[in-house]
Each structure stands twice: as structure tokens, then as C-alpha cells.
């Protein structure tokens, strides 16, 4: 994948700017809604000095939702950046190649068969996400592993896993409360108890990915180059894909089948931060993904207030055209190469 940095923002300002954007998005998410709150009221509630309805709204409605958006956005964005880099495919993303749907199927099974084991949901989602990506890679390896083959295999696998989710919900209709939000992707009525287990899984996976950033830089040079430098390319690819699956699975376990965060945010990060340094790219993707999902959720609950859209609807409206643009860009690139 070529360096796609086109903006003139100095590199040293990219991460602080994205961090400030994420903080601003979180503050707006805490302040705005059906009942607007002043920043002072929000601060008082967060520091324990406030009371009354404002504190209840902040602590039990908006704070878990905002934390969930930040975590899910960052996890899905980093997962997408890793998947795109490892596969060398700019069209790859957790929702495109079966990762999200695999995590969703195992989340539904865990909720149906072991409803009391809420702490196990992120780990079940990880196993489903890993199974999804390995299945897609296996299909791609048998059919040539072209970029388009992987995307089409991912679409097919996602369809099968989605049918499995429907089957689980047919036999266990109460397994997933708010199933529509889960299927589309949403963070309404989120509690901190559901976010906390996923946070630890995502944090561990993110730290491991960062520790492998140097190896990822070498891997991006090509498999043959990596091998010539003594890097176990195949094992490293599998490890990085497993970590990407853990990140996506953690997000899916509480936010549902959110789409396109893992596609849009990594491309934005590459254009801002470049891709000559994987560590910087991963941080940029995490901050950008957190800000993107938080702002989309804010739009989803304020555009048509007092009515509220699932945030997955807003992401699909943004991500669908973006995916088509990438697809057409790839086709034009191949046509120019043949010419």
C-alpha cells in the first residue's frame, strides 16, 4: 500500500489534533442531547459535586454511552488499520471480511446459552471474530487470495454468520435485548458494567499491537523482504490478525455490528499521519476512530430529537458511499496500470 498522505499538517501536530478532537467530541456528547447541559453541570456531576437530574443523566446515561463510543471507535479503527496493513487490501475492514459478523454470532450464542456469564461475552466475541477472519483467509487462499476475492468471501461469510444470528434469536428470542440496535450497531442504554470487560480486552490487544509496530513496518515492505530480514511473516500475520479480531470482538460485544468505522478511520489516519510509522498510524487511527464514532452517535441522537437513530444507521450512510469511492478508485488504479 502506498503512502497516501496528502494533507500538509505537520506530523508532530497530527496526534495532538486528533486527541483534542476526541476530547471535544466526548465533551459535546456529555453536554448535548434531549436535555442540554452546561459544561459546569457535567463537570460537577463527574467530580461528585453535582446532584439532581443533571447528575443522573450524566452518570447513568451519557457517560457510559460516551465511553462506549470512544472505546468501540478506537478498537474498530485500530482493528481495521491492522487488517488493511496485514492483508495489503485497502477495502478490508472488520465488517467487510466477516470479523464483526463472527463476533456477533458468538455474542448471540453466549447470551443465549450462558446469559449469566456477561464477563465472558468479549472473549466469546473474540473467538467468533478470529474464526471469521480465518475462514475468509482460508477461502481466499484456495481461490487465489486476490483483493476482490477476500472482499467477496467476507461478504459471503458475513451473510452466513448473520443467518446464524437470526437462527439463534429464533430459538432464544430474549437472548439479545434491543436486537435491532445490536444488528445495526448502537450504544443506547449502555451500562458501564458491559463496557468494562471489553475495555480490558481491547486495552491488552492494543498494547500488544503497539509492541509489534516495528515488525508491522517490516511486514508492510512485503513478505519476501520480511523473510529475508529473519521475520516469521506467516506467524506474525496470524498474530496480528488475532489481535485485530480481539479488538473488533471487544467492540461488538457491547456496541453491536457497527460498520465502516474500521474502514473510514484508518484511511483518514493514513492521509493525516502517513504510513511510514505504524505506531503513529495506529495511534492516529485510535483517536480518529474514537472521535468519528462519538460524533456520529451525537448526530444520531440530536438530528431528529426527541427521536433517535441507531448510530449504525449514520455510519452506513457515511460508509456506503465511502466504500464505493474506494472500490472505484481501485478499479481506476488497475485500469491505469494496464494502460
SVG drawing of the C-alpha trace seen along z (x, -y; Angstrom):
<svg xmlns="http://www.w3.org/2000/svg" viewBox="-39 -26 57 50">
<polyline fill="none" stroke="black" stroke-width="0.4" points="0.0,0.0 1.4,-3.4 1.8,-6.3 -1.4,-8.3 -0.6,-11.3 -1.8,-14.4 -2.5,-17.0 0.1,-19.5 -0.5,-19.2 3.0,-18.7 3.3,-15.2 4.0,-16.4 0.6,-18.1 -1.5,-15.2 -1.8,-13.2 -2.4,-16.2 -5.0,-17.5 -6.8,-14.1 -6.6,-13.8 -8.2,-17.2 -10.9,-16.3 -11.7,-13.1 -11.9,-15.1 -14.1,-17.7 -16.4,-15.0 -16.6,-13.4 -17.4,-16.8 -20.1,-17.5 -21.6,-14.0 -21.8,-14.6 -23.4,-18.1 -25.8,-17.7 -28.9,-15.6 -32.6,-15.7 -31.8,-17.7 -28.8,-20.1 -26.4,-20.5 -23.8,-23.2 -20.2,-22.1 -20.2,-23.2 -23.1,-20.8 -21.3,-18.0 -18.0,-18.7 -19.9,-18.9 -21.5,-15.5 -18.2,-13.9 -16.4,-15.1 -19.2,-14.2 -20.2,-17.7 -23.4,-17.8 -26.8,-16.2 -30.3,-16.0 -31.5,-15.1 -28.4,-16.5 -26.0,-14.2 -28.3,-11.2 -28.3,-12.0 -24.5,-12.4 -23.5,-9.4 -26.1,-6.8 -26.9,-7.7 -24.3,-9.8 -21.1,-8.8 -21.4,-5.1 -22.6,-5.9 -19.7,-8.3 -17.1,-5.8 -18.6,-3.1 -18.3,-5.2 -14.7,-6.1 -13.8,-2.5 -15.6,-0.9 -14.5,-3.6 -10.8,-3.3 -10.9,0.6 -12.6,0.9 -10.3,-1.7 -7.1,0.0 -8.6,3.4 -9.3,2.0 -5.8,0.5 -4.1,3.8 -6.3,5.8 -5.7,3.5 -2.0,3.4 -1.6,7.2 -3.7,8.1 -2.4,5.2 -6.0,4.5 -7.5,1.0 -11.0,2.4 -10.6,4.7 -12.4,3.8 -13.8,5.8 -17.4,5.5 -16.4,6.3 -14.4,9.5 -16.6,11.3 -14.9,10.3 -17.9,8.3 -20.5,10.9 -18.4,13.8 -18.1,11.8 -21.9,11.1 -22.7,14.8 -20.6,15.9 -22.0,13.0 -25.6,14.1 -24.7,17.7 -23.1,16.7 -26.1,14.5 -28.5,17.3 -26.7,20.3 -24.9,18.6 -26.9,15.4 -25.3,15.0 -21.7,15.0 -21.7,11.4 -17.9,11.1 -17.3,13.9 -19.1,12.1 -16.0,10.2 -13.9,13.4 -16.7,15.2 -16.8,12.3 -13.1,12.6 -13.3,16.3 -16.1,15.5 -14.1,12.7 -11.0,14.8 -13.0,17.7 -14.5,15.3 -11.2,13.9 -9.5,17.3 -12.4,18.7 -12.2,15.8 -8.4,16.2 -8.8,19.9 -11.3,19.3 -9.1,16.6 -6.0,18.9 -7.9,21.6 -9.1,19.2 -6.1,17.0 -6.3,14.5 -6.9,11.5 -8.1,8.3 -11.6,8.7 -11.8,12.4 -11.2,11.6 -13.9,8.9 -16.4,11.2 -15.6,14.1 -16.0,11.7 -19.5,10.7 -20.5,14.3 -19.2,15.4 -20.9,12.3 -24.1,13.4 -23.8,16.9 -23.0,15.6 -25.9,13.2 -28.2,16.1 -26.8,17.9 -27.6,14.9 -31.1,14.9 -31.4,18.6 -30.2,18.1 -32.7,15.3 -35.5,17.5 -34.9,20.1 -33.9,17.7 -35.8,14.5 -34.8,12.9 -31.1,13.5 -30.3,10.0 -32.2,7.2 -32.6,4.4 -31.7,6.8 -32.3,4.2 -29.7,1.9 -27.3,4.8 -27.8,5.8 -27.4,2.2 -25.0,1.1 -25.8,-1.2 -24.8,-2.2 -28.2,-3.3 -29.0,-2.2 -25.4,-1.2 -24.1,-0.5 -20.6,-0.7 -20.8,2.9 -21.0,4.0 -18.1,1.7 -15.6,2.6 -14.8,6.3 -14.4,5.2 -12.1,2.3 -9.6,4.7 -9.6,7.0 -9.2,4.1 -6.5,2.4 -4.4,5.6 -4.8,6.2 -3.9,2.6 -0.8,2.6 0.3,5.9 -0.3,4.4 1.7,1.3 4.6,3.6 4.6,5.2 4.6,1.9 8.2,2.3 7.6,5.7 4.5,4.4 6.6,1.8 8.8,4.6 5.9,6.7 4.4,3.9 7.6,4.0 6.5,7.3 6.6,10.9 9.8,11.8 11.6,8.7 10.3,9.7 11.6,13.2 15.0,12.0 15.3,10.0 14.5,13.0 10.9,12.2 8.5,15.1 6.0,13.4 3.2,16.0 3.2,16.4 3.3,12.6 0.4,12.1 -1.7,14.7 -0.8,13.0 -1.7,9.5 -5.0,10.8 -5.8,12.4 -5.2,9.1 -7.3,7.3 -10.1,9.9 -9.8,9.3 -10.2,5.5 -13.2,5.9 -14.7,8.6 -14.5,6.3 -16.3,3.6 -19.0,5.9 -19.7,7.4 -21.4,4.2 -21.9,2.0 -23.3,4.5 -22.4,4.9 -21.1,1.4 -20.0,1.0 -17.5,-1.2 -15.6,-2.7 -12.8,-0.2 -12.8,-1.3 -13.1,-5.1 -10.9,-5.9 -7.7,-4.1 -7.9,-5.8 -8.3,-9.2 -5.4,-8.4 -3.2,-7.5 -3.9,-10.7 -3.1,-12.7 -0.3,-10.8 1.1,-8.9 2.0,-5.2 5.8,-5.3 5.5,-4.7 3.0,-2.1 3.0,-3.2 1.9,-6.7 -0.6,-5.4 -2.2,-3.1 -2.5,-6.0 -4.0,-8.2 -6.5,-5.5 -7.4,-5.0 -8.0,-8.7 -9.7,-9.3 -12.0,-6.3 -13.0,-7.4 -13.8,-10.9 -15.6,-9.6 -18.0,-7.2 -18.7,-9.7 -19.6,-12.4 -21.8,-10.1 -23.6,-9.0 -24.1,-12.6 -25.6,-13.3 -27.8,-10.2 -29.4,-11.4 -29.7,-15.1 -30.6,-15.5 -34.2,-14.2 -34.6,-14.8 -36.6,-13.7 -36.4,-10.7 -33.1,-8.8 -31.4,-6.8 -29.1,-3.9 -25.5,-5.2 -25.0,-2.3 -27.5,-4.0 -25.5,-7.2 -22.3,-5.2 -23.8,-3.2 -25.0,-6.4 -21.4,-7.7 -19.6,-4.4 -21.5,-3.1 -20.6,-5.9 -17.0,-5.9 -16.7,-2.1 -18.0,-2.7 -15.5,-5.5 -12.6,-3.2 -13.8,-0.5 -14.0,-2.8 -10.6,-4.2 -9.1,-0.7 -10.6,0.1 -9.3,-3.2 -5.9,-2.4 -5.8,1.1 -7.0,-0.4 -4.2,-3.0 -1.7,-0.3 -2.8,1.8 -2.6,-1.2"/>
</svg>
